[in-house]
Every structure is written in structure tokens, then in C-alpha cells.
């Protein structure tokens, strides 16, 4: 009897016995020509606890030495049923759920929920509340970017920049804690406005950082981006072309690094973004280095927006007057915002009650994960760690 006689595929094996023997898919791959001097392909599990996967991700890689032949991302480690839970929460409670999706920049997801609810209920948000939303979104954006750029340096062999960026991030986390009482799950943006006004201490913390912010940006550029080692590790690696980015549905810095000039804050402004002066950085190569450069420039532009917010903050209430239990008319609406990782969309269907009939969360990094997975074949393992990290995943929103 041969090795494949009586072979029955239980479903988790290859459709046909490869190489004439029964081998589970992606396990112990044998070279095409056994007569040649070469190595067998082997399986490597990266994660779900690997520190360089930027969250609870498991990537199964088939390797030929250090070269990746194929890779497959397995998600679901952080699934908590946020969309289903939303059907049993009142509208002012939804921000608590989406905070735990993108748990590094929750302010933007909260804003998306508020915008969708306000469209359904025809709520007019006070001008000061709109400015406060923009202010806190940019503060949270910078904190999120630093949380990504620091480990990106660490993944590529630069330990020092990680420590410096974590130091800078703490300045903005202190502002968020002062304004919201929390350092991670903020629950700050509500339908109709925000939960708290700008405090004198928060304003002083921001103005203190603005005095040295530009100088620190230059220091980060000199210490990391000008490093020859970092450039070798990031230039022309993990290239995502303009066509690929558009076909995969890329948004945010991933799309802009591939040459597409698009930013919701400028092109489809919400809240008070149409009153601010800022630039949108684009690059053309679509590699790891370009994604990093776009992100660093986003920090610079966020500092510009923060300064304009502090200087031009209008007077007035911070929230519209709403009933204690908010019931919205039947219909559906979508709130879309430019989050730290791309476009977050919250689509709410209402049946006229005080709870959504259905809520859909559109996470930008789920699409980024598909792009990163498609770039794995042919990369070296060490480059793949940096390459996948360059898409800035947040698996709380990927899994939801």
C-alpha cells in the first residue's frame, strides 16, 4: 500500500496530497526537487504573543531559511462582539464600547458614533464642543502616533528612539487624563457635545509642549530617520503601490504614503476642521520609510491644529440640551472620521427606540492587514516584522 492509498481529506489538510505524501497544509514543506542541495521549508508561528506584532496577532509563515514563501494571518484573539453589544446599549453608552476597539486613539471612534447619532436625531452641536472634539482628537492622534513610531524604531534596532517617543507621548497622555479622567478609555465625546471643558492645567500642558514640539520633531528625525541603518531597513521594503492601495481600500497614512492625496479632515471636513489651516503629507514610494515620514509629518500638522484650537477657541456651551433618554427617529446614518490609522466609519440603523437596531464598525486596519499579508511572500523574516508593523495595526478594532 502506498502512502496516499486510502487517503481521506478531513478538511484541514491540503486538497490533494502534495509531493506524493499526506502533509498538513503549510507544515514541513519539502523542496520541489529533492535531488538539489537545499533546505526544507518549515512552519513558524509568529504570535499571538510575539512582542513585534503590535497586538494579539498570529501569523503562520512558511519559510525557506530566512525567506518567507507564504504567510497567513489569523485574527480573532480580541473579539468581544462590540457590534452586537451595541444593540443592547443606549446611544450615550456606545462611546464606551468603541473605546475598546481602537484602544490607542478612542477619541476618534467616539466622534464617529456621535456624528452618526447626531445625523439621525438632527442634533446641533455647539461650536465650542466641535472645537474641543478637534483639539482632543489631535492630542489623541499624537499620543497614538508616538505609541507606534517608538516601537517601529525598536523593531528596526533603534532602542533609544523608543524611550524618547514614550517620554513625549506621556505629555499628551497627561492632557487626556486631565480632560477625561482616563489615560486609555476616555468616554469623552457624547452625542451633542463633549463631557468636559478645557481645563487651565490641560491648556498649560499643551502650551508648554508647543514651545519645544518643533525642536523635538527635528530631534526624532535626526536620530531615527537620518540613520543609515534605519534607511536600509525601511527603504524599498514593503512597497504598496498606488493601485494596490486603492484596490485594497486603504485609507489614512497608508493611502497617502502610496501617493493618494486624501484626508477626510480637509476633503470632507467634520466638526470644526474646515476652520483650521494644515497640510496633508503624501509620498510616492509606498514603502516602510514613506509610511513613517507621513506619520511624523502628521504629528507636526496636529501640533499646528492644537495651537490654532487653543488660540481661537470660541466661548459657549460644550453640549446640546438633550433628553435623559435619547430616542432617535427611524433610519440610518454613517459617521466617518479620520482616525490615527485611517478612516473609521460607524453605520447605525435605528428603529426609533433608545438603542440601535444595528451598528457596523468599519475598521481601517482590517484592510491594512490584508495589504500587509499580501506583501509577505519574498520578504526576509526580519523585514516582515518591520513591514507588518509599518501598517500600525490595532487588533481591538480588527477583531472588534
C-alpha positions in Angstrom: 0.0 0.0 0.0 1.3 3.4 -0.9 1.5 6.5 1.3 -1.6 8.0 -0.3 -3.7 4.9 -0.6 -7.0 5.2 1.3 -6.3 8.9 1.8 -9.4 10.8 3.2 -9.2 14.6 3.5 -10.6 15.6 6.9 -10.9 19.2 5.8 -7.8 20.8 7.4 -5.3 19.0 5.1 -4.3 20.1 1.7 -6.9 19.4 -1.0 -4.6 16.9 -2.7 -1.6 15.1 -1.1 1.3 17.3 -2.1 4.6 15.8 -3.2 3.0 12.4 -3.2 2.5 12.1 0.6 0.0 13.3 3.1 1.2 16.6 4.6 -1.0 19.1 6.6 -1.2 22.4 4.8 1.9 24.7 5.4 3.6 22.1 7.6 7.1 20.7 6.8 7.1 21.8 3.2 9.5 19.7 1.1 11.6 21.2 -1.7 10.4 20.8 -5.2 13.5 19.0 -6.3 14.8 16.7 -3.5 17.9 16.0 -5.6 19.1 19.5 -5.2 21.1 20.7 -2.1 18.6 22.9 -0.3 16.6 23.3 2.9 13.2 22.0 3.7 10.5 24.6 4.1 9.3 24.9 7.7 6.5 26.5 9.6 6.9 29.4 12.0 4.2 30.7 14.3 4.7 34.5 14.8 2.5 35.2 17.8 0.0 35.6 19.1 2.2 36.7 22.0 5.1 37.9 19.9 6.0 41.5 21.0 6.6 42.8 17.5 3.2 42.0 16.1 1.7 45.2 17.7 -1.2 43.3 19.2 -2.6 39.8 19.5 -2.0 38.6 16.0 -0.9 35.1 14.9 0.9 34.9 11.6 1.7 31.4 10.2 4.7 31.7 8.0 6.2 29.2 5.6 10.0 29.8 5.5 12.8 28.7 3.3 15.7 29.7 5.5 15.1 33.3 6.4 13.0 33.9 3.3 9.2 33.9 3.6 7.4 31.7 1.0 3.9 32.4 2.2 2.1 33.9 5.2 -1.3 33.7 6.6 -2.7 36.0 9.3 -5.1 34.5 11.9 -7.2 37.1 13.8 -9.9 36.8 16.4 -7.8 36.8 19.6 -9.5 40.1 20.8 -13.0 39.6 19.5 -15.6 40.9 22.1 -18.7 41.4 20.0 -18.7 45.2 20.1 -21.2 45.5 17.2 -23.6 43.0 18.8 -23.3 44.6 22.2 -24.2 48.0 20.7 -27.7 46.6 20.0 -28.2 46.5 23.8 -26.7 49.9 24.7 -28.3 53.3 24.7 -26.8 55.9 22.4 -24.9 57.7 25.0 -23.3 54.3 26.1 -21.9 53.5 22.7 -18.7 55.5 23.2 -17.7 53.1 26.0 -17.8 50.2 23.5 -15.9 51.8 20.7 -13.2 53.0 23.1 -12.2 49.4 23.4 -12.0 48.8 19.7 -9.2 51.3 18.8 -7.9 51.4 22.3 -5.0 53.7 21.5 -7.0 56.5 19.9 -10.5 56.1 21.1 -11.5 59.8 20.8 -11.9 59.5 17.0 -14.1 56.4 17.2 -16.2 58.2 19.9 -16.6 61.1 17.5 -17.8 58.8 14.7 -20.5 57.4 16.9 -21.6 60.8 18.0 -21.7 62.1 14.4 -23.9 59.2 13.3 -26.2 59.7 16.2 -26.4 63.4 15.6 -27.3 62.9 12.0 -30.2 60.6 13.0 -31.5 62.8 15.7 -30.8 66.1 13.9 -28.8 67.4 16.9 -26.9 70.7 16.5 -23.6 70.6 18.3 -22.4 73.9 19.9 -19.4 75.4 18.2 -17.1 75.2 21.3 -17.9 71.5 21.6 -16.8 71.0 18.0 -13.5 72.8 18.6 -12.9 70.7 21.8 -13.5 67.5 19.8 -10.9 68.5 17.2 -8.5 69.5 20.0 -8.8 66.2 21.8 -8.7 64.2 18.6 -5.4 65.8 17.6 -4.0 65.3 21.1 -5.0 61.6 21.0 -3.6 61.3 17.4 -0.2 62.4 18.5 -0.2 60.1 21.5 -1.2 57.2 19.2 1.5 58.1 16.6 4.2 58.1 19.3 3.0 54.8 20.5 3.6 53.4 17.0 6.8 55.2 16.0 8.7 54.3 19.1 8.2 50.5 18.7 8.9 50.9 15.0 12.3 52.1 15.9 12.7 49.3 18.4 11.7 46.7 15.7 14.4 48.0 13.4 17.1 48.0 16.0 16.9 51.6 17.5 16.3 51.3 21.2 16.8 54.9 22.1 14.1 56.5 20.0 11.6 54.2 21.7 12.4 55.8 25.0 12.3 59.4 23.7 9.0 58.9 22.0 7.4 57.3 25.0 8.6 60.3 27.0 6.9 62.7 24.6 3.7 60.5 24.5 3.4 60.9 28.2 2.9 64.6 27.8 -0.2 64.1 25.7 -1.5 61.2 27.9 -1.3 63.7 30.8 -3.5 66.1 28.9 -6.0 63.3 28.1 -6.1 62.3 31.8 -6.6 65.9 32.8 -9.5 66.3 30.4 -11.2 63.0 30.6 -10.0 61.3 33.9 -8.7 58.4 31.9 -5.4 57.5 30.2 -6.8 54.9 27.8 -10.6 54.5 27.7 -11.7 58.2 27.5 -15.5 58.2 27.1 -15.2 61.9 26.4 -17.2 62.6 23.2 -21.0 62.3 23.6 -23.9 62.9 21.2 -24.5 66.6 21.2 -21.1 67.6 22.5 -18.3 66.6 25.0 -18.2 65.6 28.6 -15.8 68.3 30.0 -14.5 71.7 29.2 -10.9 72.6 28.6 -9.1 73.0 32.0 -6.4 75.6 32.7 -3.9 72.8 33.5 -4.6 71.0 30.2 -4.1 74.2 28.3 -0.9 74.9 30.1 0.5 71.4 29.5 -0.2 71.8 25.8 1.3 75.3 25.5 4.4 74.0 27.3 4.9 71.3 24.8 4.2 73.6 21.9 7.3 75.6 22.9 9.6 72.7 22.2 7.5 70.5 19.9 9.1 71.5 16.6 12.5 71.1 18.1 11.6 67.6 19.3 10.3 66.7 15.9 13.6 67.6 14.4 15.4 65.5 17.0 13.3 62.5 16.2 14.1 63.0 12.5 17.8 63.3 13.1 18.1 60.4 15.5 15.9 57.8 13.6 15.1 58.9 10.0 18.6 60.1 9.2 20.1 56.8 10.5 21.7 54.9 7.6 20.8 51.6 9.3 17.1 52.6 9.6 17.0 53.7 6.0 18.5 50.4 4.8 15.9 48.6 6.9 12.9 50.6 5.6 13.5 52.0 2.1 12.2 50.0 -0.9 10.9 47.3 1.5 7.2 46.5 2.0 6.2 48.6 -1.1 2.5 49.1 -1.6 1.8 50.7 -4.9 -0.9 53.3 -5.6 -3.0 50.7 -7.5 -2.7 48.1 -4.7 -3.6 50.7 -2.0 -6.8 51.7 -3.9 -7.8 48.2 -4.8 -7.5 47.0 -1.1 -9.4 50.0 0.2 -6.5 51.7 2.0 -7.1 54.9 3.9 -5.2 57.3 6.1 -1.4 57.4 6.1 -1.2 54.0 4.2 -3.0 55.6 1.3 -1.1 58.9 1.4 2.3 57.1 1.5 1.3 55.4 -1.8 0.7 58.8 -3.5 -3.0 59.4 -3.0 -3.7 62.9 -1.6 -6.8 62.3 0.6 -7.6 63.3 4.1 -11.1 63.5 5.5 -10.3 66.4 7.7 -9.6 68.5 4.6 -11.6 66.9 1.9 -14.8 66.0 3.8 -14.5 68.1 7.0 -16.5 67.4 10.1 -16.8 69.3 13.4 -14.5 72.4 13.1 -11.8 71.0 10.8 -12.8 73.4 8.0 -11.7 76.3 10.1 -8.1 75.1 10.6 -5.0 75.6 8.4 -2.9 72.5 8.0 -1.2 70.5 5.2 -1.5 66.9 4.1 1.7 65.0 3.5 1.9 62.5 0.7 4.8 60.3 -0.6 5.2 58.3 -3.7 7.1 55.1 -3.0 4.7 53.4 -0.6 7.4 51.7 1.4 8.0 51.5 5.1 10.1 54.7 5.1 7.4 56.7 3.4 4.7 55.5 5.8 7.0 56.6 8.7 7.6 60.0 7.1 3.9 60.6 6.6 3.2 59.8 10.2 5.9 62.1 11.5 4.5 64.9 9.4 1.0 64.2 10.8 2.4 64.9 14.2 3.7 68.3 13.0 0.3 69.1 11.5 -1.5 68.0 14.6 0.6 70.4 16.7 -0.4 73.2 14.3 -4.1 72.4 14.7 -3.7 72.2 18.5 -2.2 75.7 18.6 -5.0 77.1 16.5 -7.5 75.4 18.7 -6.0 77.0 21.9 -5.7 80.4 20.3 -9.2 80.6 18.7 -11.4 78.5 21.0 -14.9 80.1 20.9 -17.0 80.7 24.0 -20.2 78.9 24.7 -21.7 75.6 25.9 -19.9 72.3 25.5 -23.1 70.2 24.9 -26.5 70.5 23.4 -29.5 70.1 25.6 -30.8 66.5 25.2 -33.4 64.4 26.9 -32.1 62.0 29.6 -33.0 59.0 27.4 -32.3 59.8 23.7 -34.6 58.2 21.2 -33.8 58.9 17.5 -36.1 58.5 14.5 -36.1 55.5 12.3 -33.5 55.5 9.6 -29.7 55.0 9.2 -26.7 57.3 9.2 -22.9 57.0 8.9 -20.3 58.9 10.8 -16.9 58.8 9.2 -13.8 60.4 10.7 -10.0 60.4 10.0 -8.6 58.4 12.9 -5.0 57.8 13.6 -5.0 54.7 11.5 -7.3 55.7 8.6 -11.0 56.2 8.1 -13.3 54.9 10.9 -16.9 54.5 9.8 -19.8 53.9 12.2 -23.0 53.0 10.5 -26.1 53.0 12.7 -29.5 51.7 11.9 -32.3 52.9 14.1 -35.8 51.5 14.7 -36.9 54.6 16.7 -36.0 53.2 20.1 -33.4 54.3 22.5 -30.9 51.6 21.3 -29.5 51.0 17.8 -31.1 48.2 15.8 -27.7 47.5 14.2 -24.3 49.1 14.4 -21.5 48.5 11.9 -17.9 49.4 12.7 -15.6 49.9 9.7 -12.0 49.4 10.9 -9.2 50.7 8.7 -6.6 48.3 10.0 -8.6 45.2 8.9 -8.0 46.3 5.3 -4.4 47.2 6.2 -3.8 43.7 7.5 -4.9 42.2 4.1 -2.4 44.5 2.4 0.4 43.5 4.8 -0.3 39.8 4.3 -0.1 40.2 0.6 3.4 41.7 0.9 4.9 38.8 2.9 6.0 36.4 0.2 9.6 37.1 -0.8 10.4 39.1 2.3 13.0 38.2 4.9 11.6 37.4 8.3 13.3 40.4 10.0 11.9 42.7 7.3 8.5 41.2 7.7 8.3 42.2 11.3 9.1 45.8 10.5 7.0 45.7 7.4 3.8 44.5 9.1 4.4 46.9 11.9 4.5 49.8 9.5 0.8 49.5 8.9 0.1 50.3 12.6 -2.5 47.6 13.4 -4.8 47.8 16.4 -6.3 44.4 16.8 -9.0 45.6 19.2 -10.7 47.2 16.1 -9.6 44.4 13.7 -11.4 41.8 15.8 -14.0 44.0 17.3 
